[in-house]
């Protein structure tokens, strides 16, 4: 089991907070994730319409040939964690959440690539920068799996990372200057939106408000329809909360 290196986490969050480009943000995210769960290796893939840019730790963890091999194998038999992140899913998902050890070993991508990389376990999630820019994050480990406590740490880490991504997108998006019209939202919708813009996932918002993640998603559909917001990232840039924060103790 990995241990959190607090000083490295704080240093990485400093990089994240000061990032002015997606590249700088990806570097900070990579360092923060490694420090939080003590991964043996990790990678952040910046997915844009122009293509993929991969950053790894250690720097020589993944060669260009390995990256090409992954994309070929993933095209032939999609790796579920890659699908999970490239859809913009924020919840950390472990390979062990999907596969038994034997089923994991039986996957072609594991036999032909992951075994060579000494990758026994993986956890992955994504950070949305804007509609055209997505960071897919994966942490890897040889030997012991990622624990539930470590997944909780990644969930907690996601909030400042998502907030930094929203801030970065807001700086480059003219529409972020126009605040959302509060009057068009119901009190519950305003509560949901206020929590979502802090970087919380639907599950986390649901737990805070005592409703299901599915209900949170329905509220977001209504919010986006009423306000013209395109996604959570644009919402974070344009939302100006009023009154008491929802769910505060």
Helices and strands as residue ranges (DSSP letters): H 6-18, H 22-37, E 41-48, E 51-57, H 64-76, H 80-86, E 93-94, G 95-97, H 101-106, H 108-109, I 110-114, E 121-130, E 133-141, H 148-172, G 174-177, G 182-184, H 187-196, H 202-209, H 213-227, H 232-238
